[in-house]
């Protein structure tokens, strides 16, 4: 009960618009009661004061044993909808939780929203309040609950407490349409140095047990019959082009932020397309380590680095080398961005 009179740091009780009106009516009623010495007016004033006090007590009690945490989508991308959710839990044993409100903001862009617990929450239960957030800019930022408050039950007073929840998220650049300049070759459509790796064509390099999703024509029926279990042929994929990407954020290459953002979008789009085609080998930001792209998590790590890239920045870390067919990015005529291999432009946005 000490918190009713000495609130902890960051907590406060403020009147709402209707509460201010009620307080004004109470002041006028009190002035009239003292001037006229009318007991009826004194009784009405007592009821108003009791109503305000009880409103403050209940909105304070409503926040007791309320628990919440912040959850976000694993990835965010400019222009695409991501999910920000507040999981609210009622830790009480006897009483329901009512009418909580949360102020959520994205620090870098300044986007904010109010999320409401519209229905009562039974003791021991929990629920999710979701904000469908569409980012507008590439960044590394914090999404946080900076305020939580309750105006239950009458709406005359509002009890505020600090949200004390935040999560760092990386917002990837938007995908961009680009023109692919094809040359004679295989794989993604560009000619490059061949490597031999496991694939679906070429010479037989081994056998392995059948996995869900393997094509029926890849099953080695004779060996499967001898061993009593399905075995799948592993072949070498020949003449498969493999590419590496190097990104230079140096200010001398890019004339302004708009061109730099277009470059980041082209890098992200090209990296995803090459990865889906199985043609992406290594990625590196100048000044940073080389990332071997062998799984989805590796690609996401590279896109996370792109999310925090700044014009003229120099990533911390040891120097690295980009292997195989190195793709670099440069500014072409106007505001166009080109992807270049050995001086030949192979894609343009």
N, C-alpha and C positions, 0 to 999 in steps of 0.2 A: 504493500500500500504506500510505501515511501515514494514509489515512482509516480504516484498520482500528484504529488506536490513538488518533488524534485526529479524531473524526468532525466534519464541518462542523456549523455551527449549525442546530439543528432536527432533526438526525438522532440516533438512539439505537438501541441494541440491548438488548432486554429479554427475559428468560426467559419462556417460556410455563408453564402449569401443569405439564405433563409435564417441562419443563426444570427447574423448581424441584424436582420430585421427584427427578430425576436428580442434581442438585447436592447435595441432602440425602443421597442414597445414597452419593455420592462422598465427602462429608465423613465419614460413618459408616465407610465402607470405609477411608479414609485414617487415621482414628483407630485403627481395629482393626489396620491394617498396621503403624503405628508402635509400637503397644503389644506386638504379637506378633512383630515383625520377620520376618513371613512374606513370602517373595518372591512367592508366588502372589497374595497380596492386593495387593502393590505392582504387579504386572503388571496385575491387574484395574483398579486405580486409574488406571494409565497409559492403559488403553483408554478408560475413562470420560472422562478429561480430554481425550484426543485426539478423542473423539466430540463433546464440547461445542465444542472449538476448530474442528473441521471444520464443524460445524453453523453456527457464526457466520460462517465464511469463505464457505460456499456461499450462505447467505441474503443476504450482502453482494454476492457476485458475481452473483447472480440479478437484482439491480436495475441492474447496469451495462448501459448501452445500451438500457434500457427507456424508451420515450417514451409520453406520454399527453396527451390534450387533452379538454376538456369541451365537449359539444354539447347544446343544449336545443331544444325546440320553439319555433317563432317566437312562439306565443301560449300562455298558460296561463289557465284560467278556474276559478273556485271550483267544486268538485264534479265537474269533468270531468278525465279522465285526460290528462296530458301526458307527454312523453318527455324524460328526462334520460339521456344516453348518454356513456360514457367510451370514446374511441377509443384503443386500446392498440396500439403498434407495436413490433416487435422489430427494432432497428437493428443487430443483430449479423450477422456473416457466416457463423458456423459453428455456434453453439449455440442451442438452443431456449430459450424463456422459459416459466417455470412458475409457477403458483400465486401470482399477485399478488392483493392485496386492497386495496380503496379504501373509505375512509369519506367519505360525501357528506352534506352538510347544507344545509338552507334556513335562512338566518340569522334571518329575521324570525319565523317560526313555530316554529323549533327542530326541525322534522322532519328525521330523518336515516335513513340506510340504509347497509348494507355491501354492496358489489358485489364479485364474485369472478371472477377469470379461472380457469375450471374446467379448461379443456383447454390443452395445451401450444401455444405459438405458434411456428411455424417461423421461421427467419431471414429477415428482409426482409418478413414478412407483417404484417397488422394485423387487428384484430377490434373489434367494438363490444359493450360491456356496457351493458345498458339497464335503467333504473329507471322503471317506470310510476308516475309521481307524480300524486296527486290532491290539489291544494291545498285547504286548509280555510279560508283567509282571504284577503281582497283586500289586496294590498300591492305595494310596490316593494321587492324584496329581492335579495340575492345568493345564488346557489347555488354552492357551492364544494367542492372536494376538499381537506379539511383534513388528511388523513393517507393515506399509501400504505405498505404493508408487505409483507414476504415472510418466510415461515417455512419455505421450501424448504431442504433436502429432508427433514429429520428431524422438524421441528416442535418442537425443543427451545428454539430462540432465534428471536426475531422482530426483523428489521431494519426500522425506521421511517424514512421520509423525509417531508418536507413535500410536500403535494399541489401547492401553488403554482398552482392553477387556479381561476378563479371567473368567473361570468357574471352580469350583472344582468338580471333578468327582471321583467316587470310582470304581475301576476295580476289579470285582469279580474274584476268582480263576477259572481256567479252569475245566470243568467237567472231571472226570476220570473214567475209567472202574474199577469196583470192583466186587468181587465175594461174593454173598450173601449166607451165610450158613443157610439154612432153618431148622426150627424145627416145630413140630406140633403146629398149632395155626391158627389164622385167621388174617384178615386185611393184613398187609404188608408181612406176611409170618413168623413172629416170635411170639412165645408165650409170652404173657404179661398180666398184670393186666387188667381186663375188666372194662369198664365204660358204663353207660347207657346215651345215647344222641340221638338226633334226627337223624333218618336215614331212610332206606327203608325196613328194616326187623324188626321182633319182634312185641311186643304188641302195640296196638293203644294207643297213648297218646294225640291225639287232632286232630283238623281240621283247615285248613287255606284256604284262597281264592286261586284259581288256578293262577299260574304264567307261563309265556311263558317258555317252555322247560320241564315242568313237564310231566312225563310219563302218557299216557292215563289210564293205569291200576291202577294208584294211585288215580283216581277220585272216590269220594264217590257219586254214582249216585242217591241214594235215598235222601240223604240230599241235593244234588244239585237241585233235582226236587222240593223239598219242599221250598227251599229258592230262587229259580229262578236264581241262579248263580252257576258256577262251584266251588265245594269245593274239596280239596285234603286231603287225609289221611296223618297224621304225625305219623310215627311209631318210636319205640325205636330201635336203633341198638345195639344188644346184643353181648357180647363176643368180643368187639372191642378193640384190643390192642392199647394203647396210649404210646408214648415214649417221653422221654426228652433227650436233648443232653447237655453235658458239655465239653468245650474245654479248655485245660490247655496249654498255650504257654510257660511254664517254660523251660528254657534252659537245665535243667537236664534230660528232657524227650526225646529231639531230638538232634541227633548227629551233624547235619549240616543243612544248609539252604535248600538243595535239599529235604531232608526228611521232613522238616517243610512245604515246599510248597506242597508236596504230601499229607500231613495231611490236610492242608487247602482245597485242592481240594476234598478229600474224605468227609470232613465235609460238604462242600457246596453241593456236589452231593447227599449225603445221606439225608441231610435236605430237598432238593427239592423233592426227591422221596417219603420220608415219608409224606411230606405235600400234595403231589398230591394224595397219598393213603388215606389221612385224618387221619393219625396216629401220627402226630407230635403235641406235647403238649406244652413243654417249651424248651427254648434254653438259654444257659448262657456261657459266657466266664469267667473263674476264675478271681475273683477280680471285676467283673462288675455285673450289675443288671440282674435279670432274665426276659426274654422276653416271654410273653404269645403269642403263635403262633395261631392266630384265623383267620387271613386273609392274603392276599398276601403282603400287606404293612408291616405286622409284619415280615414275612419271609425276605423281602427285607431289613428291618432294621438290621436283624441278619447278612445277607450276607454283608451289608455295614460295619459292625463291623469286619467281617472276612477279608474284603479287606484291612483294615488298621492294621491288627494284625502283630506284630513283634516278632521274636524269643526272648524269655526271657523277654517280656514285661509283665506288670501287669495292666490290664485295670482299669481306675479310676471309682469309684462309690461304692455304698454300696454293701455289700455281699448279696447273695441271695441263695435260695435253689432250687434244681432241683427236680421236683416231678415225680411220677409214675416210669416207667421203665427207669432208667438213663443209657444213652449210653456215655461212655467215650472212649478216643482214646489213643492208646499207640503204641510204636515202637516194631515190632516183629523181627524175624530173618532177617538179611540182612538189606535191605531198605524198607521192607514191613511195612504197617500201618494197624493196626487192630482196629475195633470198638467192644467194649466189654460191655456186660451187666452182672453184678454180677460175674465177673471173667470168663465168657464164651464169646469167640470170635464169633461174629455173622456176621461180614463182614470183608473182607480183600482186600487191594489194594497194 
